[in-house]
């Protein structure tokens, strides 16, 4: 896409850096990252006994202070909105009706939801650890990219990026600039909320169950949560299990307790897997998910919260009349609508046909999004017409069309394992994620906080920017006025 008229954000330090200084500070920053857990296992050369630093931007990227503070302020309100949506079964099922017919993964999730609804939901308290992602738009006003309701990652590692950038700025002789890096308490905020849910269960011998992938690349981010809980709450145990292991080992006790090995109760379940079809290689894993949902454990997320995070729901909420169903105060509605970009249904009706015409007439202005998390699934610009043409039957109902956001560009050095040394100065765009935590029942919210942030930065020439997917780099916001 062309960036000829795209605004730029000034770097926090004068660039380029002298080659000798650049090489020296990169070496220090890489070691700092590894020694402080800002690391991942390699996908290319996987070794369970080794990690490499997670990709990062050498100096923090500029971000408008007013827009950062707006996102922080807004998060508790978004928590409330998604909480209300997740507890409205009629809205969820009606909105996802067309998607359910054509998207097998969503259909399986809804099947579980229908079963637990019919049986009566055993645990009415839910825990949600959310992340709302934003891009600054051409005007620099933030627009929401999406809201994540399951496996909202990088709270652990991101907490360590601010101190790393503080160190880098000091090494470069810009100690005075560290004050413009906002405090980030994402790790403690997310973990404290898990323990709050654990306390509500009033079962001192129970533990928190982390549901994980068969192979975990993003190990540091997950383990940092586990280690924080062990350090701050030594009486709270954490157990890691895959969905396959849960199917093999877990049972329900006489009162609906989730027993991970037939004996010990998991009173809180934190999903770091289960958000994509590959995590369910057989019916056994779906059975494990249903077993968890039937239990009295507090789920993060519950099946209905998982569904509330689908793109189809996000698209529906962009309509003013739908938003009014969940938010009553006019100022709150306006604050939420202000961050929404254009979102369109692709159902087989007049609205969907109109959206297809929009996409075909000007594909560079749009993004096609399926009901998937984890990065790497979207279709952009010139690829949209062929993708739409190749869809069979009712398939397009499983997708939404989103107006593309064109963020301002910054300049910096992207540091990647096995990357060029010294790295070139590149043009970058950044996506801000704000973490939120909310606990409650359908009728009562018990806990609601904004708990931290992350910044992911990618090359301005690439479309997808997931760090775990290997396309972006970790960063921290340098607030500018």
C-alpha positions in Angstrom: 0.0 0.0 0.0 1.2 3.6 -0.6 2.4 5.6 2.3 3.0 8.8 0.4 0.6 10.8 2.4 0.9 8.8 5.6 1.9 10.9 8.6 5.0 10.0 10.5 5.8 10.0 14.2 9.2 11.4 15.3 11.6 8.9 16.9 12.3 9.3 20.6 16.0 9.5 19.9 17.9 10.9 16.9 18.4 8.1 14.3 20.4 6.5 12.7 22.8 5.5 15.5 26.5 5.3 15.0 27.4 1.8 13.9 29.8 1.1 16.8 27.3 2.3 19.4 24.4 0.5 17.6 26.3 -2.9 17.6 27.2 -2.5 21.3 23.8 -1.5 22.5 22.1 -4.3 20.5 24.4 -6.9 22.0 23.5 -5.6 25.5 19.8 -5.4 24.8 19.7 -9.0 23.4 21.3 -10.3 26.6 19.1 -8.2 28.8 16.0 -9.6 27.0 17.1 -13.3 27.5 18.2 -12.8 31.1 14.8 -11.1 32.0 12.5 -13.6 30.2 11.7 -11.5 27.2 12.3 -14.7 25.2 10.6 -17.5 23.2 11.4 -21.0 21.9 12.4 -21.1 18.3 9.9 -22.4 15.8 12.6 -23.1 13.3 15.0 -24.9 15.6 12.7 -26.0 18.4 14.5 -27.2 21.5 12.7 -27.5 24.9 16.0 -26.8 26.7 16.6 -23.4 25.0 15.1 -20.1 24.3 16.1 -17.1 22.2 15.1 -13.5 22.7 11.7 -12.4 21.4 11.9 -10.0 18.5 11.9 -6.4 19.8 12.3 -2.8 18.6 15.6 -1.4 19.9 14.2 2.0 21.0 10.6 2.6 22.1 8.2 3.8 19.4 6.4 7.1 19.7 2.7 7.0 20.5 0.2 9.9 21.1 -0.2 10.3 24.9 -3.8 11.5 24.6 -4.8 8.4 22.6 -2.9 6.1 25.0 -4.7 7.5 28.0 -8.0 7.4 26.2 -7.5 3.6 25.6 -6.5 3.1 29.3 -9.6 5.0 30.5 -11.9 3.1 28.1 -10.9 -0.4 29.1 -13.2 -0.9 32.1 -16.1 0.2 30.0 -15.2 -2.3 27.2 -14.9 -5.0 29.9 -18.4 -4.2 31.0 -19.7 -4.3 27.4 -18.1 -7.7 26.5 -19.3 -9.0 29.9 -22.9 -8.0 29.1 -22.6 -9.5 25.5 -21.2 -12.8 26.9 -24.2 -13.2 29.2 -26.8 -12.5 26.5 -27.4 -16.0 25.1 -30.1 -14.9 22.7 -27.9 -12.2 21.2 -24.9 -14.5 20.8 -26.9 -17.3 19.2 -28.9 -15.0 16.9 -25.8 -13.1 15.8 -23.8 -16.2 15.1 -26.6 -18.1 13.4 -25.2 -17.7 9.9 -21.6 -18.3 10.9 -22.7 -21.5 12.8 -24.0 -22.9 9.5 -20.8 -22.5 7.5 -17.9 -22.4 10.0 -17.2 -25.7 11.6 -15.0 -24.4 14.4 -17.6 -21.9 15.5 -20.3 -24.6 15.2 -18.4 -26.8 17.6 -18.1 -24.0 20.2 -21.8 -23.2 19.9 -22.7 -26.9 20.3 -20.9 -26.9 23.6 -22.6 -23.7 24.6 -26.1 -25.1 23.7 -25.4 -28.2 25.8 -24.4 -26.3 28.9 -27.3 -23.9 28.5 -29.7 -26.8 28.3 -28.2 -28.5 31.3 -28.0 -25.2 33.3 -24.7 -23.5 33.6 -22.9 -25.0 36.7 -20.6 -22.0 37.4 -22.3 -18.6 36.9 -19.2 -16.6 37.8 -16.8 -15.8 34.9 -13.3 -14.5 34.7 -12.2 -12.6 31.6 -8.7 -11.4 30.8 -9.3 -9.3 27.8 -7.0 -7.3 25.4 -8.4 -4.6 23.2 -6.1 -3.8 20.3 -5.8 -0.4 18.6 -4.0 1.3 15.7 -3.6 5.1 15.6 -5.5 6.2 12.4 -4.4 8.8 9.9 -5.6 11.5 12.3 -3.7 9.7 15.1 -7.1 9.0 16.8 -7.0 5.3 17.9 -9.3 2.8 16.2 -10.0 -0.7 17.6 -8.7 -3.5 15.5 -10.3 -6.2 17.7 -10.9 -7.4 21.2 -9.4 -10.7 22.4 -11.4 -12.8 24.9 -9.3 -15.9 24.9 -5.5 -16.4 25.5 -4.8 -12.7 25.4 -1.0 -13.1 25.4 2.2 -11.1 26.0 1.1 -9.6 29.3 4.1 -11.4 30.9 6.8 -10.5 28.4 5.5 -7.0 27.7 5.9 -6.1 31.4 9.7 -6.6 30.9 9.9 -4.5 27.7 9.6 -1.1 29.5 12.6 -1.8 31.8 14.5 -3.1 28.8 13.8 0.1 27.0 14.7 2.1 30.1 18.1 0.4 30.1 18.6 1.0 26.4 17.8 4.7 26.6 20.2 5.0 29.5 22.9 3.3 27.6 22.4 5.7 24.7 22.6 8.7 27.1 18.9 9.5 27.2 18.1 8.7 30.8 15.8 11.8 30.9 13.5 10.3 28.3 12.6 7.2 30.5 9.9 9.3 32.2 7.8 9.1 29.0 7.5 5.3 29.2 4.3 4.5 31.0 4.3 2.0 33.9 3.2 -1.4 32.8 1.7 -3.8 35.4 0.2 -6.3 33.0 1.7 -9.4 34.5 0.7 -8.7 38.1 -2.7 -7.3 37.0 -3.6 -10.5 35.0 -2.3 -12.8 37.7 -4.0 -10.9 40.6 -7.3 -11.3 38.8 -6.8 -15.1 38.5 -6.1 -15.3 42.2 -9.2 -13.2 43.0 -11.3 -15.7 41.1 -9.5 -18.5 42.9 -10.3 -16.9 46.3 -14.0 -16.6 45.4 -14.1 -20.4 45.1 -13.1 -20.7 48.8 -11.3 -24.0 48.2 -7.8 -23.6 49.7 -6.5 -26.9 48.4 -7.5 -26.2 44.8 -5.2 -24.9 42.1 -5.4 -22.9 38.8 -5.3 -25.0 35.7 -3.5 -23.5 32.6 -4.7 -25.2 29.4 -1.7 -25.1 27.1 -0.7 -26.2 23.6 1.0 -29.5 22.9 4.1 -27.6 22.0 4.5 -24.1 23.6 6.8 -21.6 21.8 5.7 -18.6 23.8 6.8 -20.4 27.0 8.3 -17.4 28.9 5.0 -15.4 28.6 3.1 -18.3 30.1 5.6 -19.3 32.8 6.0 -15.7 34.0 2.3 -15.8 35.0 2.8 -19.1 36.8 6.0 -18.0 38.5 4.4 -14.7 39.6 1.5 -16.6 41.2 3.9 -18.9 43.0 6.0 -16.0 44.3 3.2 -13.7 45.4 0.7 -16.4 46.4 2.7 -19.4 47.5 -0.4 -21.2 48.7 -1.9 -21.2 45.1 -0.7 -24.0 42.8 -0.6 -23.9 39.0 -1.0 -27.0 36.9 -0.4 -27.1 33.1 -2.3 -29.5 30.9 -3.1 -29.9 27.3 -6.7 -30.6 26.2 -5.6 -34.1 25.2 -4.2 -34.7 28.8 -7.4 -33.3 30.3 -9.4 -35.8 28.3 -7.2 -38.6 29.5 -6.9 -37.6 33.2 -9.7 -35.2 34.3 -13.0 -36.1 35.8 -15.9 -34.4 37.4 -16.4 -34.8 41.1 -19.9 -35.4 42.7 -20.5 -31.7 43.1 -19.1 -30.7 39.6 -15.5 -30.3 40.8 -13.0 -30.4 38.0 -10.4 -33.0 39.1 -7.3 -32.8 37.0 -5.9 -36.1 38.0 -8.9 -37.7 39.7 -7.9 -36.1 43.0 -7.0 -32.4 42.9 -9.5 -29.8 42.1 -8.9 -27.0 39.6 -11.1 -24.2 40.8 -10.0 -21.7 38.0 -9.2 -22.6 34.4 -7.0 -20.3 32.3 -7.0 -21.1 28.6 -3.8 -20.4 26.7 -4.9 -22.9 24.0 -8.3 -23.8 22.5 -8.7 -20.8 20.3 -8.0 -22.4 16.9 -9.0 -25.6 15.2 -5.5 -27.1 15.4 -5.8 -27.3 19.2 -8.6 -29.9 18.7 -7.0 -32.7 16.6 -9.8 -35.1 17.5 -13.1 -35.4 19.3 -11.3 -36.0 22.5 -10.2 -32.4 22.8 -13.7 -31.2 22.2 -14.9 -33.6 25.0 -12.3 -32.1 27.3 -13.6 -28.6 26.5 -17.2 -29.7 27.3 -16.0 -31.4 30.6 -14.4 -28.1 31.7 -17.6 -26.1 30.8 -19.7 -28.5 32.8 -17.6 -28.2 35.9 -17.9 -25.7 38.7 -14.5 -24.2 37.9 -14.4 -20.5 37.0 -13.4 -20.4 33.4 -11.2 -17.8 31.7 -12.9 -17.6 29.3 -16.2 -19.4 29.6 -17.6 -20.8 26.3 -19.9 -17.8 26.0 -17.0 -15.4 26.5 -15.1 -17.2 23.8 -18.0 -16.7 21.5 -18.3 -13.0 22.5 -14.9 -12.5 21.1 -15.7 -13.6 17.5 -15.4 -11.1 14.7 -19.1 -11.5 13.9 -20.0 -10.2 17.3 -17.6 -7.3 17.0 -19.1 -6.4 13.7 -22.6 -6.5 15.2 -21.6 -4.2 18.1 -20.5 -1.6 15.6 -24.2 -0.8 15.0 -25.5 1.9 17.2 -28.8 0.2 17.9 -27.1 -3.0 18.9 -24.7 -1.1 21.2 -27.7 0.5 23.0 -28.8 -3.0 23.9 -25.8 -3.3 26.2 -24.8 0.2 27.1 -27.5 2.7 28.3 -25.6 5.9 28.9 -25.3 8.2 25.9 -21.7 9.4 26.7 -20.5 5.8 27.1 -22.0 4.8 23.8 -20.3 7.8 22.1 -17.0 6.9 23.7 -17.1 3.3 22.4 -18.4 4.3 18.9 -15.5 6.7 18.6 -13.0 3.9 18.6 -14.9 1.7 16.1 -14.0 1.6 12.5 -16.4 0.5 9.7 -17.4 -3.2 10.2 -19.7 -5.0 7.7 -21.6 -8.3 7.7 -21.1 -10.6 4.7 -24.3 -12.5 5.2 -26.4 -13.4 2.1 -28.7 -10.4 2.3 -28.8 -6.8 1.1 -26.4 -5.6 3.7 -23.9 -8.4 2.8 -24.2 -7.8 -0.9 -23.6 -4.1 -0.4 -20.5 -4.9 1.6 -19.1 -7.2 -1.1 -19.6 -4.3 -3.7 -17.7 -2.0 -1.4 -14.8 -4.5 -1.1 -14.7 -5.2 -4.9 -14.9 -1.5 -5.8 -12.0 -0.4 -3.5 -10.3 -3.5 -2.0 -7.3 -1.5 -0.7 -9.6 0.2 1.8 -10.7 -3.1 3.5 -9.6 -6.2 5.3 -11.4 -9.6 5.3 -11.5 -11.3 8.7 -12.5 -14.8 9.6 -13.6 -16.1 13.0 -10.1 -17.0 14.1 -7.6 -15.9 16.7 -3.8 -16.2 16.7 -2.7 -14.1 13.7 -2.1 -14.8 10.1 -5.7 -15.4 9.0 -6.8 -12.1 7.5 -7.0 -11.1 3.8 -5.9 -7.7 2.6 -6.4 -5.3 -0.3 -5.7 -6.8 -3.7 -6.2 -10.4 -2.5 -9.8 -9.7 -1.4 -11.6 -10.1 -4.8 -10.0 -13.5 -5.5 -10.7 -14.7 -2.0 -14.4 -13.7 -2.3 -14.6 -15.3 -5.7 -13.2 -18.6 -4.4 -15.7 -18.9 -1.5 -18.2 -21.7 -1.9 -21.8 -21.8 -1.0 -22.6 -19.8 2.1 -18.9 -19.6 3.2 -18.7 -15.8 3.1 -21.1 -15.6 6.1 -18.2 -16.8 8.3 -16.3 -13.7 7.4 -16.7 -10.0 8.1 -15.4 -6.9 6.2 -13.5 -4.3 8.1 -12.5 -0.8 7.0 -8.7 -0.7 6.9 -6.8 1.5 9.4 -3.8 3.4 8.0 -1.6 4.2 11.0 1.2 6.7 11.1 4.7 5.5 10.5 7.7 5.6 12.8 11.3 4.7 12.3 13.5 2.3 14.2 15.6 -0.9 14.3 13.8 -4.3 14.5 16.0 -6.8 16.3 15.3 -10.4 15.4 17.1 -13.7 16.2 19.5 -14.4 13.3 18.7 -11.0 11.8 21.1 -8.8 9.9 23.9 -7.2 12.0 23.9 -4.3 12.0 20.1 -4.1 11.2 18.8 -1.6 8.7 16.8 1.4 9.8 13.2 0.6 8.8 9.7 2.1 8.7 7.3 0.7 11.3 3.7 0.8 12.5 2.6 0.0 16.0 -0.5 -1.6 17.5 -1.4 -0.9 21.1 -3.1 -3.6 23.3 -4.7 -2.7 26.5 -5.4 -5.5 29.0 -8.5 -5.7 31.1 -9.7 -8.0 33.9 -13.4 -8.5 34.9 -15.1 -11.0 37.2 -18.8 -11.3 37.7 -22.1 -13.1 37.1 -24.8 -12.1 34.6 -26.3 -9.7 37.1 -23.3 -8.5 39.2 -19.8 -7.4 38.4 -17.4 -8.2 41.3 -14.1 -6.9 39.8 -13.3 -4.7 36.9 -9.9 -3.2 36.1 -7.6 -2.0 33.3 -4.4 -3.9 34.2 -1.6 -3.0 31.7 -0.6 -2.8 28.0 1.5 -4.1 25.3 2.8 -2.6 22.0 3.5 -4.8 18.9 5.3 -3.2 16.1 5.7 -4.5 12.5 7.3 -3.4 9.3 5.0 -0.8 7.6 5.1 -3.0 4.4 3.6 -6.2 6.0 0.0 -6.7 6.8 0.0 -9.1 9.8 1.9 -8.3 12.9 1.6 -11.2 15.4 4.8 -11.7 17.5 3.9 -15.4 18.2 3.2 -15.8 14.5 6.6 -14.5 13.7 5.6 -11.3 12.0 6.0 -8.5 14.6 8.2 -7.4 17.4 7.7 -6.4 21.0 7.9 -2.7 21.8 6.8 -0.1 24.4 5.0 3.2 23.8 7.1 6.4 24.2 4.3 8.9 25.0 4.4 12.2 23.0 2.2 15.3 23.2 
